[in-house]
Structures are given as C-alpha cells and as structure tokens.
Amino acid sequence: MEGSGVDASISVTPTSAPDPLAFTARVALANRTDGDVRLDRARLSVPALALEVQRDGVPVPFPPPPVPGPPGPLDVLQPGEETEIRHGRLLPGDADAGRYRVRFSYPFPAEWIDDPPGTGSGELVTVTSPWAAFELL
C-alpha cells in the first residue's frame, strides 16, 4: 500500500499452462521504513488469507484457511530488507480455462509497521501488490 512503507510485488510462474495446479506465486515484501516491520509468516503463507485471485473480474474462492493456532513468533524485516513468500496451487484442480489475475493483499496491524510492539491502536494497514496475470490453457 502506498504510504505504508511496505512495498509488495507479485509474479506468477509459469504465466500460462494447461494444468491448473502448475501455477506458483512469488510475493516479495520490502521494508521501506526507518524502523522494523514485523511479519506473521505463518498467516502470510496461507493463500486464502493473503491472496486475491480473479477470473474476468470475478473472485476465485480458495478453500477455507486452517483454524488459526495461537500466534507464533513474528519475523522482523529490518529497514531496507526484503523477504519472499511463495504460494503454490493458485487455482482449484477443476478450474476452467481462461485468463486470471492474482494480487497480494493483507491487512497488517499498524503497530507491526510503524510502532514499537504492544503500542498499536488496533488499526489495520492493508498492503497490496499490483495484479499479475496468468492464463490457464
């Protein structure tokens, strides 16, 4: 999201394939702030929580995410540092052929981005990448 200090980008490989299970998304997150950014890698790795997929502008649903366990340790992304998260199986096995697009979109607690831990207001800052296109043949 512009102004959040966290940049997100996404790419899909391959960009076209006949197998709906062949697609993998690579999300890159970069800390452009002057302070640490905290990441819940476990939740960011669940496609249903961190990705949006559309076919012709219509959302493609993911299976429901697993029941969340207790919060785990947060990873720290230091100023200027980047990290990568990969997501496989962007489409269900019975997906129809067509043009699709995907983006990363995740509501970070504001305190993970710009406040010392434990001082947050409870506000959320949604970090969103541009869309990346791919095609199921």
C-alpha positions in Angstrom: 0.0 0.0 0.0 1.3 3.4 -0.9 2.3 5.3 2.2 2.6 2.2 4.5 6.3 1.9 4.0 6.0 -1.8 2.9 6.2 -2.5 -0.8 4.6 -5.6 -2.2 5.1 -7.2 -5.6 3.9 -10.5 -7.1 4.9 -12.7 -10.0 3.4 -15.9 -11.3 5.2 -18.8 -12.9 4.5 -20.1 -15.4 2.4 -17.4 -17.0 0.5 -19.9 -19.0 -0.1 -23.7 -18.6 -2.7 -26.3 -19.3 -2.6 -27.7 -15.7 -4.5 -25.6 -13.1 -2.1 -26.8 -10.4 1.0 -25.7 -12.2 0.9 -22.0 -11.1 3.1 -20.6 -8.3 3.0 -17.0 -7.0 6.1 -15.3 -5.6 5.4 -12.4 -3.3 8.2 -10.0 -2.5 7.8 -7.7 0.5 10.3 -4.8 1.1 10.6 -2.6 4.2 11.0 1.0 3.1 10.5 2.4 6.6 13.1 3.6 9.0 12.1 1.0 11.6 11.5 -2.7 11.8 8.4 -4.3 10.2 7.0 -7.4 11.9 5.6 -10.3 9.7 3.4 -13.2 10.7 4.9 -15.6 8.1 2.6 -18.4 9.0 -0.5 -16.4 8.1 1.1 -14.7 5.1 1.8 -18.2 3.7 -1.9 -19.1 3.6 -3.3 -18.2 0.2 -6.9 -17.7 1.4 -5.6 -15.0 3.8 -3.0 -13.3 1.7 -4.0 -13.6 -2.0 -6.9 -12.5 -4.2 -7.5 -14.4 -7.5 -9.9 -13.3 -10.1 -11.1 -14.6 -13.5 -12.8 -12.0 -15.6 -13.1 -9.7 -12.6 -14.9 -12.4 -10.5 -13.2 -13.7 -7.4 -12.0 -17.3 -7.4 -12.5 -18.7 -3.9 -9.8 -20.5 -2.1 -10.6 -23.4 0.3 -11.2 -22.1 3.8 -7.9 -21.4 5.7 -7.0 -23.7 8.5 -8.2 -22.9 12.0 -5.6 -20.5 13.4 -3.5 -21.6 16.2 -2.0 -19.4 18.9 0.0 -16.5 17.5 3.5 -17.6 16.7 6.7 -15.6 16.8 6.9 -12.7 14.3 9.7 -12.3 11.8 11.4 -8.9 11.8 12.1 -7.2 8.5 14.7 -4.5 9.1 14.9 -1.2 7.2 15.8 -1.8 3.6 15.4 -5.6 3.9 13.3 -7.7 1.6 11.7 -11.2 2.0 9.9 -13.6 -0.2 6.8 -15.8 0.3 5.8 -18.5 -2.2 2.3 -19.7 -2.8 1.5 -22.9 -4.8 -1.8 -24.1 -6.2 -3.4 -20.7 -7.1 -6.3 -22.5 -8.7 -8.5 -25.4 -7.8 -7.9 -28.6 -9.8 -11.2 -28.2 -11.7 -10.7 -24.6 -12.7 -11.9 -23.5 -16.2 -9.5 -22.4 -18.9 -9.2 -18.6 -19.1 -7.3 -15.5 -18.1 -6.7 -15.0 -14.4 -5.0 -12.4 -12.2 -3.7 -12.5 -8.7 -2.5 -10.0 -6.1 -1.2 -10.0 -2.6 -3.4 -8.1 -0.1 -3.0 -8.4 3.6 -4.2 -6.2 6.5 -1.2 -5.7 8.8 -1.8 -4.4 12.3 -0.4 -0.8 12.1 1.8 -1.5 15.1 3.7 -4.1 13.1 4.8 -1.4 10.7 5.3 1.9 12.5 5.0 1.5 16.2 7.0 -0.3 18.9 5.4 -3.7 19.6 2.5 -3.5 22.0 1.7 0.2 21.4 -0.7 -0.2 18.5 -4.0 1.4 18.1 -5.7 -1.7 16.7 -5.8 -0.1 13.3 -5.0 -2.1 10.2 -2.9 -1.1 7.2 -3.6 -3.1 4.1 -0.5 -3.8 2.0 -1.5 -4.6 -1.6 0.6 -5.6 -4.7 -0.3 -4.8 -8.3 -2.1 -7.6 -10.1 -0.2 -10.3 -12.0 -1.8 -12.0 -14.9 -1.7 -15.7 -15.9 -3.6 -18.0 -18.2 -5.0 -21.5 -17.9 -5.0 -23.0 -21.3 
